[in-house]
Amino acid sequence: MLAESPPIIRIENLAKTYASGFRALKGVSLDIRRGEILALLGPNGAGKTTLINIICGTVNPSGGRVIADGHDIIKDFRKARQAIGLVPQELSTDAFETVWATVNFSRGLFGKAPNPAYIEKVLRSLALWDKRNNKIMTLSGGMKRRVLIAKALSHEPKILFLDEPTAGVDVELRHEMWKMVRELRENGTTIILTTHYIEEAQEMADRIGVINKGEIIVVEDKDTLLRKLGKRKLTLQLVRPLDKVPESLNGRKLELSHDGSVLEYTFDKGQEADIAVLLKQLGELHIEFKDLQSTESSLEDIFVSLVKESS
C-alpha cells in the first residue's frame, strides 16, 4: 500500500492576537491535502481571512507555524510565497494597465522569467485572451475578477487561495467560475476556497472546514459530513388534527404543528427502516394522513447547527 503524500500545507497550533487584544485565531491545526479543493466556511469575524493572510505572509502569527509546499512561511518566506497564489475579495487592480501588462507584471514580481506562452494559456483558460489589450478600467466586474485570478496564477503556483471569489457576480458567471476552478484542480492546483455561498461549497469542495471564533470546529470529507451530520425529516399532513402527540409515541423525535394538522418525524440517515414502524404505530392509533413528504438536511443546515453548537 502506497504511503499517503505529505500535506501541501501543514498548519500547527496557529494563533493570532491583535494589539487590541482580540484573539482572531486560537491554536488552529489543519492539514490541506495536495490537489484537493477545501472549502473554509464560517460567519463574519470567524478568522477565515486572518488564516489566509498569515499563510500568504501578509499578517504575522502570534504563535504556531505553517509549512507551505515544504517551506516554513517565516523562515523561508520567499520560497513558500512562490508556491501560493491569492485571489482577494477586493477588486483592486491597476485600472489604467492592460490585462496583458498587469498579469505579466505579476509574474515578474515573483522572480519568474518572462513566459508569453504561459500567460497566453492562462488568459485563454479564463476567456480573457480577446481582452488582453483592453485597459482594466473598461472591463465588467466579472471580467475584473477573472483578471485577479489570472494575476494569482501568473507565477504558476501550486496552491491557490480564493477569498469569496464569486461575491457580487451573477449566477451564470458563478457557474462558469466553478467550472474553471475544477479544471485548475484537475491540472494539479490545490485550491482553498472561502465562501458565504453554502451551495458553492457543496457543489465544488472535496472537504469542508468550518471555523468559528478563531477555532476549527470540524474538517471532514463533504460526503462524510453530509452522511454523519445530515438529518432526514418525514412530514405527514394529517386527515384529522391532533391535540397532542400520543404518549405511546413520546420516545420518537416527533413534533406537532401549532394547529395539530402536521406531524414531523426527524431521524438520522440509515434509520429509514424506522419509518415503516412509525407508520404501523400511527395506523394502530387510527391516525390517518393524506400526504407525506421526505426531506434531508442541506450543507447549510449542518453549517448553521455547527456554528450554533460552538457559540
N, C-alpha and C positions, 0 to 999 in steps of 0.2 A: 504494500500500500504506500502510495506517494505521500511524503510529508506535506502538510499544508504550507503554502508560501507565507513568509512573514508579512504582516500588515504593511500597507504602503504608508499609513500614518498611525503612529502609536502615541496616544495622549495619556500621560501618567500623572494622576493626582494634581491636575492643573487648577490653580487658584488665582483669582484676581480681586484685589480690594483697591478701590479708588481712593484718592486723597480725602474725599468726603466721608470715607468710612463705609461706603456701600460695597457689599460683597457680591460682585457680579457672578463669580464662579467659585464653587465650594468643593474643591477636590474632585474634579471631573476626570474620569478614566474611560478611555474608549479606543478600541482598535478599529480602523477602517480598512476593509479588505481591498486588495488590488483588483481593479476592474469592476467594482460594484457601483451602483447608484444608491447612495444613502440619503434619505430624506430626514432632515432635522426639523422637528415640529416643536412649537412652544408658543405661549402667549407673548405679547409685547413685554419686554423687560426681563425675559426668562434667561437671557445670557447667550442667545444664538450668535448675535453679531460680535459680541466680545470674544467668543470662542474662535470664530473665523478670523477676526482681526489679529489675535495672538498667533494663530497658525501661520497667517500671511505676513507676520512681522511688523504690523503697524501699531500694535499695542504690546507692551511688555507685561509678562505674567508676574504675579507676586510669589508664585511657588509652583513646583512641579516642572515637568518638561514635556517637550513634543519632539518626536523624531519623524521627519518627512522624507520619504524615499531613502531612508538610511542616514540622513543628516540631521544633527541637532539644530533646531531653528535658532538657537542663541549662539552656540559655539561655531557653527558652520553655516551662518546665515545665508551667504551668497548662494551656495550650492542647494540649500534647502529651498530657497525662494525661486531658484531657476526651475524647480520641479513643479511649481504651483502657478496656476492662472486664477485670477479673481475677476468675477463679473459683479460689480457692486450694484446696490439698489438704485443709486442716483444716476441720472442720465447726464453725467459730466464728461463731455468730450470737447475737443478743440473745434469750436464751431466754424472757424474760417479755414481749417485744413480740409483737404480732400480725404475721402475714405482711404485711398491707397496710401497717402502720405502718413496719416495717423497710425495705421496698422503697421506700416513698415518701420516707423519711428519706434513704436512699442517693442518691436523685435530687437532693435539696436540697443534699447535701454538695458536689455538682459545680456548684452555682450555677444549676441548671436551674429554671425556673418550674414550679409545680405543673401536672401534666397527668394528671388522673384517668383520662381515656380511654386514654392510652398505657399507664399502669400496669395498667389492666384488660386491655388487649390482651396485655401480657407475661405476666400471671398466667394468662390463659386459654390462651395458647400452651404454657404449662408445666404445664397441668392443675392449677393452684393456685387457680383462682378460687373454687371451693367451700370452700377452706381459708383464704380471705382474712382471716377474723375469728378464726381459731384462733391460740393462742399457739404460738410455735415449739417450745417445750419439749414440746408434745403430739404433734409430728409424728414420723413414722418417719425413719430415716436417709436413705432415698431422697428423701423429700419435703424434708428439710432441705437436701439437695444441690441440689434444684431451686430452693429459696429463694436459695441462694448465686448461682445463675445469674441469677435474677430481679434480685437486687441489682446484679450486674455489668452487666445490660442496662438498668437503670433510667434511666441518663442518655444513652441512645441512642448508645453507642459504635460506631465504625466497625470497631474491632479488638477481638477477644475472645480472651483467653488462658485456656485450660482446663488447669490443672495437675493431672494424674491425676484427671479428672472422674468416672471410674467405679470408682475404688478402693473396694473393700468393698461394692459394690452387686451385687444378684443379676443373673443373666443376662437376665431379662426386662426389668428396668429399664435395663440397659446398652443393649439393642437400642432401647428407646424413646428413650433419650438420643441415640443415633446418628441416629435419625430427626429429632429436634429440631435437632441440630447441622446436618444437611443443609439443613433448612428455613431456618435462620439464614443459611447461606451463600447460599441461593437469593434471600434478601432483601437481599443485598449485604454482609453482615458477613464480614470476613476473620477466619479462626479459626486460632490456633496452639495445637496440642494436644501436651501431653507425656503419655506413657503407658508403662506397663510391659506392657500387653497388645498384643503384636505384631499379633494379629488385628484389634484396633481400628484400628491404623494402616492395615493392609491393606484393611480394609473402607471406611474413611472418607476417607483423605487423597488429595489431588491430587499432593502431593510429599512426599518423605520426607527428613528431615535426620538424620544420625547424628553425635552428639557424643561424644567420649571424651577424658578427661584434659584438658578445657578447650579442645579443638580440634575444629573441624568436619571430619569425615572425608570425608563425601560429602553433597551435596544434589542430588536427582535426581527427575524425574517418576517416580511409583510404577511405572507400567507399563514405563518405560525401564529402571529399576533392576532389575526382575524379569527383563527380557529380557537385559540386559547381564551381570548377575552370577548369574542363576539357572543352576543345573546340572540336568541330567537324568540319571537313573540307570536302567539296564536290569538287572534281577535275573533270573538264569537258575537254575532248580532242575535240577541235572544228574541224568541217569539213573544214571551211574556216577561216584563221587567221583574227583577228580584229586589226584595227589601235589603237583603244582605247575603253574603256568601255562606252557604250551609256549613255548619260546624264540622261535618264529616270531610269537608274539603280544606279545612284550615291548614293542613300540612303542606299544601301546594302554594306556589307563588301566583296567587290569583288576585286580580284587582277588579272591582266592580265600578262602573262609571257612576257619576252622581245621580243620574236618572234611573239607574238599575238596568238599562237596556243593553249594555255592552260588558262582556266578561273578557278580561285579558289574562292570558297564561304566559309567563316568562320562563324559558328553560334554556339550558346550555346546549351548544351543538353536541350531537352524539346522543341526545336524550329524546330523539324523535319517537322512540317506541312508547314513551310515556303518554303521548297524545291519545293513542288508542285506549289506554287505560282510563284517562280522564274522560274521554267521550262516553265510554261504557258507564262510568260513575254518574255522569250527567243524565244519561238515559235512565238509569235506575232511580234517579231522583226526579224524573219526569221534567227535567229542564231541557226544553227544546230550543234549537237555534235555527234561524232562517238563512244565515250566511256565515262563512268563516274565511279568514284570511291569515296567511303566514308571512311574516317579515323577519329580516335579520339585521343586526347592528351593522352600521357602516363604520369605516375607519374614523369618521368624525365623532360618532357616538362614543367609540373607545377612547379617543383623544380627550374628549370632554370629561369622561368619567375618571381617567387617569390624572388629569390636572386637578380635578376636584378633590380626589383622594390625597394628593400630595400637598394641597393648600392648607 
